[in-house]
Amino acid sequence: MASGGPAVEGAAEPLDATVSKMIATRFGTDRLALLPLRVEYAETMAKVLSDPVLYTFTGGEPPTADELSERYRRQVAGPGRPGESWLNWVISTLQDDELIGYVQATVIGDEAEIAWVLGTAWQGRGYAREAAIALVAWLEAHGARRVIAHVHPDHAASAAIAAAAGLRRTDLLEDGEYLWVR
Ligand SMILES: CC(C)(COP(=O)(O)OP(=O)(O)OC[C@H]1O[C@@H](n2cnc3c(N)ncnc32)[C@H](O)[C@@H]1OP(=O)(O)O)[C@@H](O)C(=O)NCCC(=O)NCCS
């Protein structure tokens, strides 16, 4: 296996699917720190996410710093519905303390839907794979029993990441994307 084994600290307080809220905590990999989202990251993250190519498969366009601040405010506040949690982390390199992307999970009951985005300048070094593997480990250590992702059929890099994180592709297409499950 490539570098990047998950290091989950303070693991395993099982989630009571009906009442509990999952809260993002910091975790790490060999090369990365996964930091719970803060609104203050918006200005730097707007630069990280500024390449229109990043939105080829997911749709959307680069957010301005103000738009991202507003989005982060909503994400940090959460859905306000019992049994549902929005978990967001920015990805930081241990070597340079540089923000390079993000991972997220929407948890409903004991099912977590995950996604990942890495700034173009930092792609192709296995960082997204490393973060996704550790994210799945964190989620399962905190009570998730099913992890899913939606991946566009033509997005080979995301498919490779999903597979590396232990998800398998189903034949179910939802809004033009394959459902992957673990
Ligand atoms: C998806 C994304 C994070 C991948 O970033 P990345 O830096 O290429 O990812 P990694 O370096 O960790 O590589 C992941 C895997 O994809 C493979 N890969 C990368 N580019 C590829 C390509 N063009 N074709 C085929 N495989 C590719 C890598 O070889 C690696 O596979 P391996 O682990 O089996 O060797 C990045 O393209 C991105 O942020 N895209 C925009 C956001 C997005 O669409 N996110 C998906 C939402 S779920």
The ligand as an ORCA input file, in Angstrom:
! r2SCAN-3c Opt
* xyz 0 1
  C     -10.652     13.651     -7.788
  C      -9.378     14.357     -7.413
  C      -9.406     14.709     -5.924
  C      -8.194     13.447     -7.704
  O      -7.004     14.105     -7.356
  P      -5.589     13.411     -7.585
  O      -4.582     14.282     -6.975
  O      -5.441     13.023     -9.010
  O      -5.743     12.097     -6.720
  P      -4.578     11.092     -6.306
  O      -3.240     11.639     -6.683
  O      -4.821     10.727     -4.894
  O      -4.819      9.868     -7.272
  C      -5.932      9.052     -7.115
  C      -5.881      7.928     -8.099
  O      -6.374      8.397     -9.380
  C      -5.486      7.993    -10.394
  N      -5.589      9.008    -11.431
  C      -5.302     10.320    -11.337
  N      -5.584     10.943    -12.503
  C      -6.031      9.970    -13.340
  C      -6.498      9.972    -14.679
  N      -6.546     11.079    -15.399
  N      -6.881      8.790    -15.214
  C      -6.845      7.662    -14.507
  N      -6.449      7.598    -13.216
  C      -6.044      8.747    -12.651
  C      -4.151      7.946     -9.709
  O      -3.243      7.108    -10.406
  C      -4.527      7.336     -8.378
  O      -4.757      5.965     -8.533
  P      -3.932      4.891     -7.674
  O      -4.118      5.284     -6.238
  O      -4.595      3.617     -8.014
  O      -2.543      5.053     -8.154
  C      -9.210     15.665     -8.221
  O      -9.207     15.334     -9.588
  C     -10.293     16.668     -7.957
  O     -10.299     17.346     -6.959
  N     -11.237     16.792     -8.890
  C     -12.283     17.770     -8.798
  C     -13.271     17.471     -7.704
  C     -14.073     16.227     -7.939
  O     -14.543     15.982     -9.026
  N     -14.228     15.463     -6.873
  C     -14.978     14.254     -6.885
  C     -16.190     14.384     -6.046
  S     -16.557     12.804     -5.307
*
